[in-house]
Amino acid sequence: MKLKNTLIVVRDIERAKRFYGELFGLETVLDNDGNLILTEGLVLQDAEIWRRFTGRDVIPESNSCELYFEESDIEAFVRKLEALYPSVKYVNRLMIHSWGQRVVRFFDPDGNLIEVGTPM
């Protein structure tokens, strides 16, 4: 058995597709009408489909999980983030952990937590 994908719930698939494409270079692999598989195994699922399948509401900014990306030139990434999404909601701006890794944490437009860090 192997893990194939990570699924996050979004209110607006097209907005989320643009966000992950512009910031992370992810591209569409398969569009299944409300379930969009992107490169790197990220799946975007429409919130209405989620509610219909699970019978549960989505809780934005629940802080129960995060998507983690690595970027060597993290300063350039932060400049790009701020230029494309100036109203992004940060959990923490660019910081350095005690072990030397630089990271930034923020929410995507649907309240999914993202961390971008330098490679370890």
KAWOBEL-V672187 format. One record per residue. N is the residue number from 0. PHI is phi in degrees with one decimal (* if undefined). NEAR is the number of other C-alpha atoms within 8 Angstrom. D_LAST is the distance of its C-alpha to the last C-alpha in Angstrom with 1 decimal. Layout:
N_PHI_NEAR_D_LAST + N_PHI_NEAR_D_LAST
//
This chain:
0_*_2_27.4 + 1_-145.2_3_24.2 + 2_-72.8_4_22.7 + 3_-101.6_5_23.8 + 4_-147.5_7_23.2 + 5_-120.4_7_22.2 + 6_-109.5_8_25.1 + 7_-123.2_9_25.4 + 8_-97.3_11_28.9 + 9_-133.9_11_30.0 + 10_-82.7_8_33.3 + 11_-136.3_7_33.5 + 12_-59.4_12_32.0 + 13_-64.5_6_32.7 + 14_-62.9_7_31.0 + 15_-65.2_13_27.9 + 16_-60.3_10_27.9 + 17_-62.3_8_28.2 + 18_-56.8_9_25.4 + 19_-72.7_10_22.8 + 20_-72.8_10_24.3 + 21_-65.5_8_24.3 + 22_-83.2_9_20.9 + 23_-116.6_6_18.8 + 24_73.0_7_21.2 + 25_-75.3_10_22.1 + 26_-122.4_7_25.5 + 27_-72.4_10_28.2 + 28_-99.3_8_28.6 + 29_-151.6_7_31.5 + 30_-114.2_9_33.6 + 31_-110.3_6_35.5 + 32_47.9_5_37.4 + 33_104.0_10_35.3 + 34_-129.5_10_32.4 + 35_-115.1_14_30.2 + 36_-93.7_12_27.5 + 37_-105.9_13_24.9 + 38_-59.3_9_22.5 + 39_71.5_5_19.3 + 40_83.3_9_21.6 + 41_-86.8_11_22.1 + 42_-113.0_12_25.7 + 43_-103.4_16_27.6 + 44_-119.8_14_30.7 + 45_-60.7_13_33.6 + 46_-59.7_10_34.3 + 47_-66.7_7_37.9 + 48_-64.9_9_37.1 + 49_-56.5_13_34.7 + 50_-61.6_11_37.6 + 51_-65.0_8_40.1 + 52_-74.9_6_38.1 + 53_-101.2_6_37.0 + 54_71.4_7_39.7 + 55_-127.6_7_37.1 + 56_-83.9_6_36.1 + 57_-86.6_7_32.6 + 58_-113.8_5_31.2 + 59_-62.4_7_29.1 + 60_55.2_8_26.5 + 61_-75.5_8_26.8 + 62_58.8_7_23.2 + 63_-92.9_4_23.2 + 64_-160.1_6_20.2 + 65_-146.9_9_17.8 + 66_-89.7_8_16.4 + 67_-117.1_8_12.7 + 68_-122.7_8_11.7 + 69_-116.4_8_8.8 + 70_-148.7_10_10.3 + 71_-66.3_7_9.7 + 72_-95.9_7_13.0 + 73_-68.2_12_12.8 + 74_-63.7_6_16.1 + 75_-65.3_7_17.9 + 76_-61.6_10_16.9 + 77_-63.0_10_18.3 + 78_-61.6_8_21.4 + 79_-63.6_9_21.9 + 80_-56.4_11_21.6 + 81_-69.6_10_24.1 + 82_-72.3_7_26.4 + 83_-80.1_6_26.6 + 84_-134.3_7_26.6 + 85_-62.9_7_27.9 + 86_-99.0_5_28.8 + 87_-55.5_11_25.5 + 88_-95.6_7_25.3 + 89_-87.7_9_22.2 + 90_-90.3_8_21.0 + 91_-148.3_8_19.1 + 92_-70.8_9_18.8 + 93_-51.2_9_15.9 + 94_-141.3_8_14.7 + 95_-119.0_9_12.3 + 96_-72.2_8_11.4 + 97_-60.0_5_12.7 + 98_-89.9_5_9.4 + 99_98.3_6_8.7 + 100_-77.0_11_6.8 + 101_-94.6_11_9.6 + 102_-142.2_14_11.1 + 103_-135.9_14_14.5 + 104_-127.0_13_16.6 + 105_-157.7_13_19.9 + 106_-101.6_14_22.6 + 107_-74.2_12_23.7 + 108_-60.0_7_27.5 + 109_-104.4_10_28.3 + 110_85.5_9_26.3 + 111_-84.1_14_23.4 + 112_-77.8_13_20.3 + 113_-126.8_12_17.3 + 114_-120.6_12_13.8 + 115_-121.8_12_11.9 + 116_-132.5_14_8.5 + 117_-75.8_12_6.4 + 118_-58.9_7_3.8 + 119_-101.1_3_0.0
//
